[in-house]
C-alpha cells in the first residue's frame, strides 16, 4: 500500500522541507501505522499542490520499522544521516520511542521527536513533543464516563509487563480515589486455563465495566474468553487498540458492548472546518476510509506546518512549538503549545462499538 517515500515531484533538495518517520506499517500495529501515515500524507499532499510552505514543498519519507525497536532506531539514524530529515515524526509504542531516543545519531541531531503514538504511563524528557493527550487523561475520561452512569464496580484485565503494571497501579489508585470497588482481575498473560477460570470468576461478580490494560492481541484474547460468561458487560479500552486486529482475534460479536477512548472528534462528522477538510482531502488524494487515526495524522501534519510557519528563521519548528506560548487553531479544533506537559492536545471522547461493526461517537 505504501512504498516508503511520499513526496511531490522531485525538486532541488534545498527547496524542500524533509520530514522523516519510522513507523509500523506491516507489523502488529500496521493498520494503525498505515492510517496515521495516510492522514499525514494527505495533508502534506494538500499543501504541496498549493506550492508548499513558503515556496518549499514537503518531502515526506516513511520507513517501515515493523514495530521492532532496533529497526526503528536504525531507520531514524538513516533518515537523519542519509536523508537529512529536518523533522522527525514518531512511531507506535514506548519501546520504539525509547529506542529512537537512545540512538546516538538522534541524540546528536538535537531534534525533538514529534507526535509518537504512546499509550503507556511514562514520563519523557523534552526531546519528545506529544500531539495527543496522555494515557492518564484517557483513563480519567473512561472513569468519569462510567461514574456518571452510576457504575461503581470495576473489573480489570491486565497483560503483564512493566509498562502495563504502571497503568494498573494508576487504575487501582484511581478506583480508591473515586470510592469504586475492584470486583476482580484477569491476568491475560497467564495460561489459557487460568484466564478461563479468572474470567468466569470475574463475570460472576457482575462488574459494571471491565478495563482492559493490554495491547490489541491481549485485549482480543481476553474478550474471546470473557464473552463466554459475560456477553453484555461493558469492556473499555484505549485509543491505540487496533480495532481491525481486535475483531480478527476476538470475533465481531465479542466487540459489542465495548467502548474505546478517542483522542480526536468523530472523523465522519462535519461539524468543524478541519473535519470537512480532512474528509474532502482524503477523498481527493486517498482511496481509503476515514478513521480516527487518519484524522489524527491529518491534524498532526497541519500542526507541524503551522509550527514551521510560526517559527523564526533558523529555528526548529517542533522545538519552537514546545517552548513558545500560543494556541493554534486547526480549523475549529485547537491545540496548545508550551503548557509544561509536552502534550499539545487535551481532547478525549468516547466511542461505542455498535452492533454490526463500526464506532459510534
CORUR-V712505 format. One record per residue. N is the residue number from 1. RES is the residue in one small letter. PHI is phi in radians with two decimals (999 if undefined). BURIAL is b if it has 9 or more other C-alpha atoms within 8 Angstrom, else e. Layout:
n,res,phi,burial
N,RES,PHI,BURIAL
N,RES,PHI,BURIAL
//
This chain:
n,res,phi,burial
1,x,999,e
2,x,-1.95,e
3,x,-1.46,e
4,x,2.03,e
5,x,-2.30,b
6,x,-2.16,b
7,x,-2.78,b
8,x,-1.27,b
9,x,-0.90,e
10,x,-0.96,e
11,x,-2.23,e
12,x,-1.03,e
13,x,-0.94,e
14,x,-1.22,e
15,x,-1.76,b
16,x,-2.16,b
17,x,-1.81,b
18,x,-1.70,b
19,x,-2.00,b
20,x,-1.99,b
21,x,-2.71,b
22,x,-1.88,b
23,x,-2.70,b
24,x,-1.24,b
25,x,-2.02,b
26,x,-2.40,b
27,x,-1.70,e
28,x,-1.09,e
29,x,-1.98,b
30,x,-1.05,b
31,x,-1.22,b
32,x,-1.11,b
33,x,-1.07,b
34,x,-1.12,b
35,x,-1.14,b
36,x,-1.05,b
37,x,-1.14,b
38,x,-1.06,b
39,x,-1.17,b
40,x,-1.11,b
41,x,-1.02,b
42,x,-1.06,b
43,x,-1.16,b
44,x,-1.07,b
45,x,-1.06,b
46,x,-1.15,b
47,x,-1.35,b
48,x,-1.12,b
49,x,-1.23,e
50,x,-1.79,e
51,x,1.90,b
52,x,1.51,b
53,x,-1.91,b
54,x,1.05,e
55,x,1.52,e
56,x,-1.82,b
57,x,-1.47,b
58,x,-1.67,b
59,x,-1.83,b
60,x,-1.84,b
61,x,-1.88,b
62,x,-2.07,b
63,x,-2.04,b
64,x,-1.45,b
65,x,-1.60,b
66,x,0.99,b
67,x,1.35,b
68,x,-1.71,b
69,x,-0.94,b
70,x,-1.11,e
71,x,-1.18,b
72,x,-1.15,b
73,x,-1.08,b
74,x,-1.15,b
75,x,-1.11,b
76,x,-1.15,b
77,x,-1.02,b
78,x,-1.18,b
79,x,-1.09,b
80,x,-1.31,b
81,x,-1.37,b
82,x,-1.57,e
83,x,-1.63,e
84,x,1.02,e
85,x,-1.07,b
86,x,-1.50,b
87,x,-2.36,b
88,x,-2.18,b
89,x,-1.63,b
90,x,-1.48,b
91,x,-1.73,b
92,x,-1.97,b
93,x,1.78,b
94,x,-1.18,b
95,x,-1.12,e
96,x,-1.25,b
97,x,-1.12,b
98,x,-1.04,b
99,x,-1.13,b
100,x,-1.14,b
101,x,-1.10,b
102,x,-1.47,b
103,x,-1.17,b
104,x,-0.96,e
105,x,-1.14,b
106,x,-1.17,b
107,x,-1.04,b
108,x,-1.26,e
109,x,-1.21,e
110,x,1.32,e
111,x,-1.40,b
112,x,-1.95,b
113,x,-1.25,b
114,x,-1.92,b
115,x,1.06,b
116,x,-1.20,b
117,x,-1.80,b
118,x,-2.19,e
119,x,-1.96,b
120,x,-1.78,b
121,x,-1.39,b
122,x,-2.69,e
123,x,-1.63,e
124,x,-2.00,e
125,x,-1.44,e
126,x,-1.26,e
127,x,-1.38,b
128,x,-2.19,b
129,x,-2.09,b
130,x,-1.46,b
131,x,-1.55,b
132,x,-1.46,b
133,x,-1.18,b
134,x,-1.36,b
135,x,-1.01,b
136,x,-1.09,e
137,x,-1.12,b
138,x,-1.10,b
139,x,-1.17,b
140,x,-1.04,e
141,x,-1.16,b
142,x,-1.04,b
143,x,-1.05,e
144,x,-1.10,e
145,x,-1.05,e
146,x,-1.46,b
147,x,-1.11,b
148,x,-1.14,e
149,x,-1.48,e
150,x,1.43,e
151,x,-1.38,b
152,x,-2.12,b
153,x,-1.91,b
154,x,-2.25,b
155,x,-1.72,b
156,x,-2.28,b
157,x,-2.01,b
158,x,-2.17,b
159,x,-1.72,b
160,x,-1.21,b
161,x,-2.91,e
162,x,-1.07,e
163,x,-1.22,b
164,x,-1.15,b
165,x,-1.12,b
166,x,-1.08,b
167,x,-1.18,b
168,x,-1.03,b
169,x,-1.10,e
170,x,-1.11,e
171,x,-1.13,b
172,x,-1.07,b
173,x,-1.12,e
174,x,-1.18,e
175,x,-1.03,b
176,x,-1.10,b
177,x,-1.03,e
178,x,-1.64,e
179,x,0.95,e
180,x,-1.81,b
181,x,-1.71,b
182,x,-1.51,b
183,x,-1.43,b
184,x,2.94,b
185,x,-2.46,b
186,x,-2.06,b
187,x,-1.61,b
188,x,-1.16,b
189,x,-1.44,e
190,x,-1.32,e
191,x,-1.22,e
192,x,-1.04,e
193,x,-1.15,e
194,x,-1.13,b
195,x,-1.16,b
196,x,-1.10,b
197,x,-1.14,e
198,x,-1.16,b
199,x,-1.12,b
200,x,-1.13,b
201,x,-1.14,b
202,x,-1.09,b
203,x,-1.08,b
204,x,-1.18,e
205,x,-1.36,e
206,x,0.97,b
207,x,-1.16,b
208,x,-1.25,b
209,x,-2.72,b
210,x,-2.05,b
211,x,-1.71,b
212,x,-1.61,b
213,x,-1.91,b
214,x,-2.92,b
215,x,-1.44,e
216,x,-1.06,b
217,x,-1.11,b
218,x,-1.09,b
219,x,-1.11,b
220,x,-1.12,b
221,x,-1.09,b
222,x,-1.11,b
223,x,-1.03,b
224,x,-1.03,b
225,x,-1.42,b
226,x,-1.13,b
227,x,-1.15,b
228,x,-1.14,e
229,x,-1.93,b
230,x,-2.47,e
231,x,-1.22,b
232,x,-2.21,e
233,x,-1.78,b
234,x,-1.06,b
235,x,-2.17,b
236,x,-1.98,b
237,x,-2.29,b
238,x,-1.85,b
239,x,-1.20,e
240,x,-1.68,e
241,x,-1.21,b
242,x,-1.40,b
243,x,-1.20,e
244,x,-1.12,e
245,x,-1.15,b
246,x,-1.06,b
247,x,-1.13,b
248,x,-1.13,e
249,x,-1.34,b
250,x,-1.60,b
251,x,1.62,b
252,x,-1.07,b
253,x,-1.20,e
254,x,-1.19,b
255,x,-1.45,b
256,x,-1.12,b
257,x,1.19,b
258,x,-1.95,b
259,x,-2.29,b
260,x,-2.41,b
261,x,-1.17,b
262,x,-2.28,b
263,x,-1.88,b
264,x,-2.42,b
265,x,-1.13,e
266,x,-0.95,e
267,x,-1.19,b
268,x,-1.54,e
269,x,-1.40,e
270,x,-2.22,e
271,x,-1.38,e
272,x,-2.24,b
273,x,-0.99,b
274,x,-1.28,b
275,x,-1.13,b
276,x,-1.19,b
277,x,-1.11,e
278,x,-1.04,b
279,x,-1.08,b
280,x,-1.17,e
281,x,-1.24,b
282,x,-1.12,b
283,x,-1.17,b
284,x,-1.30,e
285,x,-1.88,e
286,x,-2.26,b
287,x,-1.89,e
288,x,-2.46,e
289,x,-1.26,e
290,x,-1.32,b
291,x,-2.59,b
292,x,-1.05,b
293,x,-1.33,b
294,x,-1.15,b
295,x,-1.21,b
296,x,-1.09,b
297,x,-1.07,b
298,x,-1.05,b
299,x,-1.27,b
300,x,-1.07,b
301,x,-1.10,b
302,x,-1.15,b
303,x,-1.10,b
304,x,-1.09,b
305,x,-1.09,b
306,x,-1.04,b
307,x,-1.11,b
308,x,-1.10,b
309,x,-1.19,e
310,x,-1.45,e
311,x,-1.20,b
312,x,-1.23,e
313,x,-0.93,e
314,x,1.49,e
315,x,-1.69,e
316,x,-1.27,b
317,x,-1.13,b
318,x,-1.18,b
319,x,-1.11,b
320,x,-1.11,b
321,x,-1.07,b
322,x,-1.31,b
323,x,-2.02,e
324,x,-1.62,e
325,x,-1.38,b
326,x,-2.93,e
327,x,-1.98,e
328,x,-1.88,b
329,x,-1.60,e
330,x,-1.58,b
331,x,2.08,e
332,x,1.57,e
333,x,-2.25,e
334,x,-2.00,b
335,x,-2.23,b
336,x,-2.10,b
337,x,-1.78,b
338,x,0.91,b
339,x,-1.82,b
340,x,1.56,e
341,x,-1.80,e
342,x,1.04,b
343,x,-2.32,b
344,x,-1.60,b
345,x,-1.94,b
346,x,-2.07,b
347,x,-1.30,e
348,x,-2.41,b
349,x,-2.35,b
350,x,-2.26,b
351,x,-2.29,b
352,x,-1.77,b
353,x,-1.40,b
354,x,-1.41,b
355,x,-1.08,e
356,x,1.64,e
357,x,1.88,e
358,x,1.66,e
359,x,-1.53,e
360,x,-1.99,e
361,x,-1.40,e
//
